[in-house]
Amino acid sequence: MTMRRRSQAERDALTVEMGYALLSACFLGAVMFATIAGPVAVWDLPRTVEKFLLTAGAWVGGVLAVLRVIHVLWRYGRPR
């Protein structure tokens, strides 16, 4: 494995790709949380159901956000 210095353009491209991965992951996580936990804000639900929807929304949103970051960066790192 040879170590070579990356050019400024390569470093900039990686920075942009990481920013895109994080921004799109945050958006996906927020949309999924709002989709699952949204009924809590609209309807008067039993406390147990509200707690379940909020917890499920947070878990699903978080997991999908992490998977999105992994997917974007994995695809970027693949040789062209």
CYANA upper distance limits for C-alpha pairs under 8 A (distance plus 0.5 A):
  6 ARG  CA     10 GLU  CA      6.49
  6 ARG  CA     11 ARG  CA      7.02
  7 SER  CA     11 ARG  CA      6.90
  8 GLN  CA     12 ASP  CA      6.55
  9 ALA  CA     13 ALA  CA      6.57
 10 GLU  CA     14 LEU  CA      6.75
 11 ARG  CA     15 THR  CA      6.73
 12 ASP  CA     16 VAL  CA      6.70
 13 ALA  CA     17 GLU  CA      6.62
 14 LEU  CA     18 MET  CA      6.63
 15 THR  CA     19 GLY  CA      6.68
 16 VAL  CA     20 TYR  CA      6.62
 17 GLU  CA     21 ALA  CA      6.59
 17 GLU  CA     72 VAL  CA      8.33
 17 GLU  CA     73 LEU  CA      7.75
 17 GLU  CA     76 TYR  CA      7.98
 18 MET  CA     22 LEU  CA      6.71
 18 MET  CA     73 LEU  CA      7.53
 19 GLY  CA     23 LEU  CA      6.54
 20 TYR  CA     24 SER  CA      6.43
 21 ALA  CA     25 ALA  CA      6.50
 21 ALA  CA     68 ARG  CA      7.42
 21 ALA  CA     69 VAL  CA      5.47
 21 ALA  CA     72 VAL  CA      6.26
 21 ALA  CA     73 LEU  CA      7.44
 22 LEU  CA     26 CYS  CA      6.63
 22 LEU  CA     69 VAL  CA      6.68
 23 LEU  CA     27 PHE  CA      6.77
 24 SER  CA     28 LEU  CA      6.59
 24 SER  CA     68 ARG  CA      8.00
 25 ALA  CA     29 GLY  CA      6.51
 25 ALA  CA     64 LEU  CA      7.94
 25 ALA  CA     65 ALA  CA      4.81
 25 ALA  CA     66 VAL  CA      7.41
 25 ALA  CA     68 ARG  CA      5.94
 25 ALA  CA     69 VAL  CA      6.54
 26 CYS  CA     30 ALA  CA      6.56
 26 CYS  CA     65 ALA  CA      6.70
 27 PHE  CA     31 VAL  CA      6.64
 28 LEU  CA     32 MET  CA      6.64
 28 LEU  CA     61 GLY  CA      7.55
 28 LEU  CA     64 LEU  CA      7.65
 28 LEU  CA     65 ALA  CA      6.70
 29 GLY  CA     33 PHE  CA      6.56
 29 GLY  CA     60 VAL  CA      8.09
 29 GLY  CA     61 GLY  CA      4.43
 29 GLY  CA     62 GLY  CA      6.34
 29 GLY  CA     63 VAL  CA      8.49
 29 GLY  CA     64 LEU  CA      6.76
 29 GLY  CA     65 ALA  CA      5.63
 30 ALA  CA     34 ALA  CA      6.55
 30 ALA  CA     61 GLY  CA      6.96
 31 VAL  CA     35 THR  CA      6.55
 31 VAL  CA     61 GLY  CA      8.15
 32 MET  CA     36 ILE  CA      6.71
 32 MET  CA     57 GLY  CA      7.14
 32 MET  CA     60 VAL  CA      7.46
 32 MET  CA     61 GLY  CA      5.71
 33 PHE  CA     37 ALA  CA      6.21
 33 PHE  CA     38 GLY  CA      8.05
 33 PHE  CA     54 LEU  CA      8.28
 33 PHE  CA     57 GLY  CA      4.81
 33 PHE  CA     58 ALA  CA      6.30
 33 PHE  CA     60 VAL  CA      7.62
 33 PHE  CA     61 GLY  CA      5.73
 34 ALA  CA     38 GLY  CA      5.37
 34 ALA  CA     57 GLY  CA      7.76
 35 THR  CA     57 GLY  CA      8.17
 36 ILE  CA     53 LEU  CA      6.75
 36 ILE  CA     54 LEU  CA      8.02
 36 ILE  CA     56 ALA  CA      7.74
 36 ILE  CA     57 GLY  CA      5.58
 37 ALA  CA     41 ALA  CA      8.14
 37 ALA  CA     50 GLU  CA      8.33
 37 ALA  CA     53 LEU  CA      5.58
 37 ALA  CA     54 LEU  CA      5.63
 37 ALA  CA     56 ALA  CA      8.23
 37 ALA  CA     57 GLY  CA      5.97
 38 GLY  CA     42 VAL  CA      7.27
 39 PRO  CA     43 TRP  CA      6.24
 40 VAL  CA     44 ASP  CA      7.43
 40 VAL  CA     45 LEU  CA      7.17
 40 VAL  CA     50 GLU  CA      6.20
 40 VAL  CA     53 LEU  CA      7.88
 40 VAL  CA     54 LEU  CA      8.32
 45 LEU  CA     49 VAL  CA      6.85
 45 LEU  CA     50 GLU  CA      6.67
 46 PRO  CA     50 GLU  CA      6.81
 47 ARG  CA     51 LYS  CA      6.63
 48 THR  CA     52 PHE  CA      6.64
 49 VAL  CA     53 LEU  CA      6.60
 50 GLU  CA     54 LEU  CA      6.66
 51 LYS  CA     55 THR  CA      6.58
 52 PHE  CA     56 ALA  CA      6.41
 53 LEU  CA     57 GLY  CA      6.37
 54 LEU  CA     58 ALA  CA      6.66
 55 THR  CA     59 TRP  CA      6.69
 56 ALA  CA     60 VAL  CA      6.49
 57 GLY  CA     61 GLY  CA      6.32
 58 ALA  CA     62 GLY  CA      6.42
 59 TRP  CA     63 VAL  CA      6.53
 60 VAL  CA     64 LEU  CA      6.53
 61 GLY  CA     65 ALA  CA      6.56
 62 GLY  CA     66 VAL  CA      6.81
 63 VAL  CA     67 LEU  CA      6.70
 64 LEU  CA     68 ARG  CA      6.51
 65 ALA  CA     69 VAL  CA      6.91
 66 VAL  CA     70 ILE  CA      6.81
 67 LEU  CA     71 HIS  CA      6.52
 68 ARG  CA     72 VAL  CA      6.64
 69 VAL  CA     73 LEU  CA      6.63
 70 ILE  CA     74 TRP  CA      6.30
 71 HIS  CA     75 ARG  CA      6.58
 72 VAL  CA     76 TYR  CA      6.71
 73 LEU  CA     77 GLY  CA      6.63
 74 TRP  CA     78 ARG  CA      6.91
